[in-house]
Every structure is written in structure tokens, then in C-alpha cells.
Amino acid sequence: MYTAEFAYKKASSLAEALQLLQQHPEAKLLAGGHSLIPAMKLRLAAPPTLIDIAKVPELREVRLEGNTLVIGAMATYYEVETHPQVRQAAPILPMAIELIGDPMVRAKGTIGGSLAHADPAADLPAVMLALGARMKVVGPSGERVVEAERFFKGMFETDLGEGEILSEIHVPANAGKQAYAKFPHPASRYAVVGVAVVIGPEGVRAAVTGAGSHAMRLTKLEQALAGQPLTREAIEAACQGLLPPNDLNHDLVASRVYRAHLVDVIAKRALLQAAGL
């Protein structure tokens, strides 16, 4: 299948990318392209202009700044998965990334592209919520930092405004014991349900993807485990009826009721793994 005609622009810097967005307000940003290009081939999207930002050097760096892991939005899955500082400071990231797609997808797909696309079944939004990550956004009015909980707003909807670019992801380093577990779609390997868990000094942070219109915190689970030892019995008791079925997605792979059951099962699995039980 072929896409509709489009103009192609390649940015060599973040400043040039912002300028091109101002000149072409209807344009779409091209990162790894694994979501946008198939949508264009199916004529689900027909942007008149693509602005390629995959090779912008300011957007590819991964570094540790004090207690914060800074990940450039155009760093690929593979680069993040194999980066020694990431593996040490935020092991849940490589844990989740190795479950995404296949080696070709991980070689080209980008962290920022996934987060900005906000697919309701993508793995990394839930991971960022559990980690308490923040998104650095750059636009015509300057820079701003958005908490992950405010960044993901709905199905394929984020807090990014017109002319803005997600430039960096700021992840707390060494946030605690971490785990990610998911029930993958048999064909796409997207999460039918995926749960990310971080057990830190202030308690449990947990988030789910694949269940609803966007990734969300599992606040009922967090509250149920607050202030008590994480025993197997406590975890099993807490992982009951975490989300009401009526609010969940329904498709050929999983009904709402089945998804609600999967949330409980996968949350329990991730918690037991993180707690070492």
C-alpha cells in the first residue's frame, strides 16, 4: 500500500525542527516511524509534511545527572535497553523494552516516539507512570516539564501543544525495586494488559497499560499496600478487583471482564517479581 503524497523535511537540530513546525503547522514529526508510516499506508493519516527528527543530536543523548536519568526522546529502544547507566539506574526500562516488538522494531523505534504517540497498549507509558518520570517539552514559548500523570491524557492524546516537541524524559534513578509484566497480544506483542511496579521508600507505585484509553496509575492497589509489609498474602489480597470492567477496553482478544481479570493477575505477577517473592 502507498501513502498519500507528502513533503519530506529533515531537521539537523532541535531549533531547526521547531522552526520547521512553525512553517508547516499541519506537519507530523517522524521519529522511528513504526506507528506513523503504517497509519499513512492505511490512509488513517495523511499529513502533508513529515519532519524527520530521528537524527537530531540533542535528542539522542542518554546521561545520568545526579539522581536523574535523562533520556533523549530520539534514543532508540535498543540504545536505552543496552545502556549501562539505564540498566543500573532504572532496570525496569530494559525489562519492558525487551518485551516490545522484535529486534528490528527496537533498533529503529524511539522512546519519545512511543510516549508522544500514546498508544493505549504501549508498554512505556505505564513504566514512566510507575517511575514518576517527567517529560521535558520544548516549543515556541520555551521549555516546560510535565509530570507523566499529566502528560498522558487519553487515547493517542498527550499534553503536547501545537508546535511542541518532546525533547527529554527525566527518570528518577534508583527509585526502588522494579518489575514489569504483561500479557502480550499474540500477533503485535502490544500489551493486552501490562503492569509496571516500583517499590520505593514511600511505598508502591503501580501503573497499567492496555486496559483503558491510556496508561493509568493503579491507585487502589497502591492504597491497599500502603504502610504494610509486602508479603505474598498481602499482595494476593490487594490484587482483587483493581479496575471496574465497564471502564475497560473490549476487542476480539479480550473482553472487558477478561481484561479486568488480567489486570489483577498481571499486577500480582509484577509485584511478586519486584518484591522477590
CORKABEL-V270294 format. One record per backbone hydrogen bond with DSSP energy under -1.0 kcal/mol. CO is the residue of the C=O (numbers start at 1). NH is the residue of the N-H. If there is no record, write none. Layout:
# CORKABEL-V270294
co=(CO	CO)
nh=(NH	NH)
This chain:
# CORKABEL-V270294
co=(7	9	13	14	15	16	17	18	19	20	24	28	30	33	35	36	37	38	39	39	40	48	49	50	51	52	53	56	57	59	61	63	65	67	68	69	70	71	72	73	75	76	77	78	83	84	85	86	89	90	91	92	93	94	96	97	102	103	104	105	106	109	110	111	112	113	114	118	119	120	121	123	124	125	126	127	128	128	133	134	135	136	136	137	138	139	142	144	146	147	147	148	151	154	157	157	161	165	167	168	169	170	171	177	179	181	183	183	185	190	193	194	195	196	197	198	199	200	203	205	206	207	208	209	211	216	217	218	219	220	221	225	229	231	232	233	234	235	238	244	245	254	255	256	257	258	259	260	261	262	263	264	265	266	267	268	269	270	271	272)
nh=(50	52	17	18	19	20	21	22	23	24	27	51	53	37	39	40	41	42	44	45	43	7	28	9	30	11	56	59	60	74	72	70	68	173	65	171	63	169	75	112	111	80	81	82	87	88	89	90	174	93	95	96	97	98	99	100	106	107	108	109	78	77	114	115	116	117	118	156	122	210	191	127	128	129	130	131	132	133	148	170	146	167	168	144	165	142	139	137	135	150	151	152	159	157	153	154	164	138	73	136	71	134	69	199	197	195	192	193	189	185	183	209	181	207	179	205	177	203	200	198	218	196	216	194	249	208	219	222	223	224	225	228	231	235	236	237	238	239	240	247	248	251	259	260	261	262	263	264	265	266	267	268	269	270	271	272	273	274	275	277)
